[in-house]
């Protein structure tokens, strides 16, 4: 079986796709380079925003045309959109052979292989993803927060934490296969609890893995981020000084309507506490503009917060209603053009701040982990998450190198290895 995987959405989807690759590889299946080589194409979908679903439909349209000329190819849709829309996908695209929702992702590989009349048995083969320096691992699935705008609890289900021993063993295996950085994933990693092991304890256990050099994690919820986690970030050298904490809005009225369960004052206090404990920490965030009921004053509160906190980077999204959510019942009263304006204003301010932050690094020497090389250019990353590019050699990959920074852009640094 030759397979092609197209992944849309968050890093948890990337992790799920990697899981499929590992299983397929163990059974002797091969990764195709394009549609023409594939026996099956697997579309791993996202349902968090309407744009992600439209992207999936567009891809299915292209594959449908290909299948008309190559009827033997199988089409499989998995993930969050598959969970939300289910059989409706088949009604729109009769060419789809199999639909597997996010809640059944653990059985996806075997269900996909069952489409082919082959007696699969595990083989000792080289993994398709063996050489990755940075690896993701899902530590929990689902979410219990029910933010009013978010479809995740409906498509991924309630929170379920994965066995701590299973996680640590999988991380150890990744490190033995060349990984040097592990990123722990969950909709809300701060809620991780398996028996008597909480998230801070899980990080301690993961940090004990020999030859593992860096640990990151995402995503965090402000209401659950504990003092224990901040202490771990301050004292465990393997934990990177980089944390993503979605703020969404700085208006308490909007935060309440979003069902976020914290105030802006609480969020700001959390940032101050983090920066006191971990002075070089880079804090990134998510912001939604144009949420129902967001006035000019509410938006200005958020813009002021962006200027005050000076995030290391942010993702800003225009609100769009998602089916089944509480916010979908609200009046979407912010005009689309105003959403676009607010989006542009936040992005402009964020870019201005990012340039100021990275410009301070000009002339400095940064220790970075070399992740990959392409056309003689190494892509690396600082501990606090900044991408760095420099000319180099293949043997640097997986190692720490020092780079003297010569040029700075919004999201990237460029320099020479010293």
Buried (B, 14 or more C-beta within 10 A) or exposed (E): BBBBBBBBBBBBBBBBBBBBBBBBBBBBBBBBEEBEEBBBBBBBBBBBBEEBBEBBBEBBEEBBEBBEEEEEBBBBBBBBBBBBBEEEBBEBBEBBBBBBBBBEBEEBBEBBBEBEEEEBEEEEEEBBBEEBBBBBBBBBBBBEBEBBBBBBBBBBBEBEBBEBEEBBEBBBBBBEBBBBBBBBBBBBBBBBBBEEBBBBBBBBBBBEBEEBBBBBBBBBBBBBBEEBBBEBBBEBEBBBBBBBBBBBBBBBBBBBBBBBBBBBEBBBEBBEEBEEBBEEBBBBBBBBBBBBBBEEEBBBBBBEBBEEBBBBBBEBBBBBBBEEBBBBEBEBEBEEEBBEBBBEBBBEBBBEBBBEBBEEBEEEEBEBBBBBBEEEEBBBBBBBBBBBBBEBEEEBBBEBBEBBBEEBBEEEBBBEBE
